[in-house]
C-alpha cells in the first residue's frame, strides 16, 4: 500500500524489467564472444592450409597468363619429383646420351617469360617451348631426334647458358648440396638449424617459442589476442635472427612459412616456402629432404 502510494511499485517493476534486459544482453554478449572465439580458431586453423595452397594458386595463375592464346592447349606429358637414387638415375641417363656432333641442346632458363627464351630452346622445343618457360628456373634438355624433351627444376637456380653439343651438360651444383652451408627452418614458433658439408650433417640447433596459437573463450578480446600474438612472433623471429648471426655461415638457405622467409630474406643466399612441422630435429630433416627435391617436367 505504501509502495503504491509512493510510486515504488512501478519503479520496482521497471527495475525487474531492466534486470531481465541486462541478463538477456549479457547472454547475447557471451554468445557473440564464443562465436568470435570460434571464428578466430577456425581462421588460424585455415592459415596453414592457405599458405600451402597459395604457392599452387600463384603457379596456376602464372601458367594461365603465360600460356594464353594458342599455347593454352599445351600441357606436360608428365611431372615427377626426384630425389635420392631416382635423381641419380635420371642425371646419369642424361649424361650417357651421345647425340653426335651438336645433336644435344642444353640450356639453363631463368626467365618465366616465353618471349625471353634462348633461341636454342625455341629451336629445340618448337611449339612446346612455352612449357619450358613455365618450368623456369630450370635446366632444359632436348636432342635433334626428339628422343629427349625434358625440363628439370632444381632446388638452386642455375646460371644461364644455352648450347648445342654431342652430349648434355649436366652439372651437380643446382641439384645437390655441395660444400659447407647452413640450413635454417623458421616458422612462427619454431627454429631449426643445421650445418652441412655437402649432404653430410655436421651439427644442429633448435628451439620452440611459446606463441599463442588459439584464442580461447573469454580472456583477451580478439584484437588484443592478435596484437599479443604478433608481438610474440616478432620476438621469436628476432631470436631466430640472433641464432643465425651467432653461427655466421658462409652460405645460408632459409625455408619456412612466408612471413618468416620474408623477414629473414636479407640473411639468406636462397629461400623457399616449407610447411615442415614437428619438433626441431624432425622438422629440419623433413624440410631438408623437401628442399633438395628436383621437379622433372616431360615436355
C-alpha positions in Angstrom: 0.0 0.0 0.0 2.7 2.4 1.0 4.8 1.4 -2.1 1.8 2.1 -4.3 1.2 5.5 -2.8 4.8 6.4 -3.2 5.0 5.0 -6.8 7.6 2.4 -5.7 5.7 -0.5 -7.3 6.2 0.9 -10.7 9.8 1.6 -10.0 10.4 -2.0 -8.8 8.6 -3.4 -11.8 10.8 -1.2 -14.1 13.9 -2.4 -12.2 12.9 -6.0 -12.8 12.4 -5.3 -16.5 15.8 -3.7 -16.7 17.5 -6.6 -14.8 15.9 -9.0 -17.2 17.0 -7.0 -20.2 20.5 -6.8 -18.8 20.6 -10.6 -18.3 19.5 -11.1 -21.9 22.2 -8.7 -23.2 24.8 -10.5 -21.1 23.8 -13.8 -22.6 23.9 -12.3 -26.1 27.3 -10.9 -25.5 28.6 -14.2 -24.2 27.3 -16.0 -27.2 28.8 -13.4 -29.6 32.1 -13.8 -27.8 32.0 -17.5 -28.2 31.2 -17.2 -31.9 34.1 -14.7 -32.4 36.5 -17.1 -30.5 35.4 -20.0 -32.6 35.8 -17.9 -35.8 39.4 -16.9 -34.8 40.3 -20.5 -34.0 38.9 -21.7 -37.4 40.7 -18.9 -39.2 44.0 -19.8 -37.6 43.5 -23.5 -38.4 42.9 -22.5 -42.0 46.0 -20.3 -42.3 48.4 -23.2 -42.6 46.4 -24.7 -45.5 46.1 -21.3 -47.1 49.9 -20.9 -47.0 50.4 -24.3 -48.6 47.9 -23.6 -51.3 48.9 -20.1 -52.1 52.0 -21.1 -54.0 50.0 -23.5 -56.1 47.4 -20.9 -56.9 50.1 -18.4 -58.0 51.7 -21.1 -60.1 48.5 -21.9 -61.9 47.6 -18.2 -62.4 51.1 -17.6 -63.9 50.6 -20.6 -66.1 47.2 -19.3 -67.4 48.8 -16.0 -68.2 51.9 -17.4 -69.9 50.0 -20.0 -71.9 47.5 -17.6 -73.3 46.3 -17.9 -76.9 47.2 -20.9 -78.9 49.5 -22.2 -76.2 46.6 -22.7 -73.8 46.2 -26.3 -75.0 49.8 -27.3 -74.1 50.5 -29.4 -71.2 53.3 -31.6 -69.9 53.4 -35.2 -70.8 54.2 -35.9 -67.1 55.6 -34.4 -63.9 57.7 -36.2 -61.3 59.5 -35.3 -58.1 63.1 -36.6 -58.0 65.4 -37.1 -55.0 68.0 -39.7 -53.8 68.6 -42.6 -56.1 65.9 -41.7 -58.6 67.6 -38.3 -59.1 70.9 -40.1 -59.5 69.5 -42.4 -62.2 67.9 -39.6 -64.2 71.1 -37.4 -64.2 73.2 -40.5 -65.2 70.9 -41.2 -68.1 71.2 -37.6 -69.4 75.0 -37.8 -69.1 75.0 -41.1 -71.0 73.4 -39.6 -74.2 75.7 -39.4 -77.2 73.8 -37.4 -79.8 76.6 -36.9 -82.3 78.0 -33.6 -83.3 75.8 -30.7 -82.0 72.9 -33.1 -81.6 72.1 -32.3 -77.9 70.8 -29.0 -76.6 71.3 -28.0 -73.0 70.1 -24.7 -71.5 69.5 -23.0 -68.2 66.4 -21.0 -68.4 65.9 -18.4 -65.7 63.1 -16.2 -67.0 59.5 -17.5 -67.0 58.6 -15.3 -70.0 58.2 -17.3 -73.2 59.4 -14.3 -75.2 62.7 -14.4 -73.2 63.6 -18.0 -74.2 67.1 -18.5 -75.7 67.0 -19.2 -79.5 68.4 -22.7 -78.9 65.5 -23.6 -76.6 62.9 -22.3 -79.2 64.6 -24.3 -81.9 64.9 -27.5 -79.9 61.3 -27.5 -78.4 59.4 -25.7 -81.2 55.7 -25.1 -80.3 56.2 -26.6 -76.9 58.9 -24.1 -75.9 56.4 -22.1 -73.7 56.3 -25.1 -71.3 60.0 -24.7 -70.7 59.4 -21.1 -69.7 56.6 -22.3 -67.4 59.0 -24.6 -65.6 61.7 -21.9 -65.1 64.0 -21.5 -63.5 65.0 -24.8 -64.9 67.5 -26.8 -67.0 66.2 -27.9 -70.4 67.4 -30.8 -72.4 66.4 -31.9 -75.9 68.1 -33.8 -78.8 67.7 -33.3 -82.5 65.9 -36.6 -83.0 63.2 -35.8 -80.5 64.0 -38.7 -78.1 64.8 -36.4 -75.2 62.5 -33.5 -74.3 62.6 -32.6 -70.6 63.0 -29.7 -68.2 64.4 -30.1 -64.7 63.6 -27.5 -62.0 66.4 -27.9 -59.4 66.5 -26.7 -55.8 69.0 -24.0 -56.7 68.6 -21.7 -59.7 71.3 -22.4 -62.4 73.4 -19.8 -64.1 72.0 -19.1 -67.6 73.6 -20.7 -70.6 72.5 -22.4 -73.9 74.5 -24.7 -76.1 74.4 -27.5 -78.7 77.0 -30.3 -78.2 77.4 -34.0 -78.7 76.1 -34.6 -75.1 74.1 -32.9 -72.4 75.7 -30.5 -69.9 74.7 -31.8 -66.5 76.3 -30.1 -63.5 75.7 -31.3 -60.0 75.7 -27.9 -58.2 72.0 -27.0 -58.8 70.7 -30.4 -57.9 72.7 -31.5 -54.8 74.1 -29.9 -51.6 77.8 -29.1 -52.1 80.5 -27.5 -50.0 79.6 -26.2 -46.5 76.4 -24.3 -45.8 73.8 -23.5 -43.1 70.2 -24.6 -43.5 67.5 -22.9 -41.3 63.9 -23.8 -40.9 61.9 -20.9 -39.4 58.2 -20.9 -38.6 56.1 -18.6 -36.3 57.0 -20.6 -33.2 59.9 -23.0 -34.3 63.5 -22.6 -35.3 65.7 -25.5 -36.5 69.2 -25.0 -37.8 71.7 -27.5 -39.3 75.2 -27.2 -40.6 76.1 -29.4 -43.5 79.2 -30.4 -45.6 77.5 -31.4 -48.8 74.9 -33.9 -47.7 76.8 -34.8 -44.5 75.2 -33.5 -41.4 77.6 -31.6 -39.1 75.7 -30.1 -36.2 72.3 -28.7 -35.3 70.5 -26.3 -33.0 66.9 -25.5 -32.5 64.2 -24.2 -30.2 60.5 -23.6 -29.9 58.9 -20.4 -28.7 55.7 -20.0 -26.7 53.5 -18.3 -29.2 49.7 -18.1 -28.7 48.1 -20.1 -31.5 44.4 -20.3 -30.5 42.1 -17.7 -29.0 40.4 -19.4 -26.1 37.0 -18.4 -24.9 37.0 -15.5 -22.5 40.1 -13.6 -21.5 41.5 -11.3 -24.2 39.5 -9.7 -26.9 40.1 -10.8 -30.4 42.1 -7.6 -31.3 44.2 -7.8 -28.2 44.9 -11.5 -28.7 46.1 -10.9 -32.3 48.3 -8.0 -31.2 49.9 -10.1 -28.5 50.4 -13.0 -30.8 52.1 -10.7 -33.4 54.4 -9.4 -30.7 55.3 -12.9 -29.7 56.0 -13.9 -33.4 58.2 -10.8 -33.8 60.2 -11.7 -30.7 60.6 -15.3 -32.0 61.9 -14.1 -35.4 64.3 -11.7 -33.6 65.6 -14.7 -31.6 66.0 -16.7 -34.8 68.0 -13.9 -36.5 70.3 -13.7 -33.5 70.8 -17.5 -33.5 71.8 -17.4 -37.2 74.0 -14.4 -36.7 75.9 -16.3 -34.0 76.8 -19.1 -36.4 77.8 -16.8 -39.4 77.5 -19.4 -42.1 79.3 -18.6 -45.4 76.2 -19.7 -47.3 72.7 -19.9 -45.9 69.5 -21.4 -47.1 66.3 -20.3 -45.2 63.0 -22.1 -45.6 59.8 -21.8 -43.6 56.4 -20.0 -43.7 56.0 -17.0 -45.9 56.3 -14.4 -43.2 59.5 -15.9 -41.7 61.1 -16.3 -45.1 60.3 -12.7 -45.9 61.6 -11.3 -42.6 64.9 -13.2 -42.8 65.5 -13.0 -46.6 68.3 -10.5 -46.1 70.4 -13.1 -44.3 69.9 -15.9 -46.9 71.5 -16.8 -50.2 68.5 -18.9 -51.1 64.9 -19.2 -49.7 61.9 -21.4 -50.1 58.5 -21.9 -48.5 58.2 -25.0 -46.4 55.4 -26.5 -44.3 57.6 -28.9 -42.4 56.5 -29.3 -38.8 57.1 -31.3 -35.7 59.9 -31.0 -33.1 63.0 -29.1 -34.4 65.0 -32.2 -35.3 62.1 -33.9 -37.1 61.1 -30.7 -38.9 64.7 -30.0 -40.0 65.0 -33.4 -41.5 61.7 -33.1 -43.4 62.5 -29.6 -44.6 66.0 -30.5 -45.8 64.6 -33.5 -47.8 61.8 -31.4 -49.4 64.1 -28.6 -50.3 66.6 -30.9 -52.1 63.9 -32.2 -54.5 64.0 -31.7 -58.3 60.9 -31.4 -60.4 61.0 -33.3 -63.7 58.8 -32.0 -66.5 58.4 -34.2 -69.6 57.9 -31.6 -72.3 
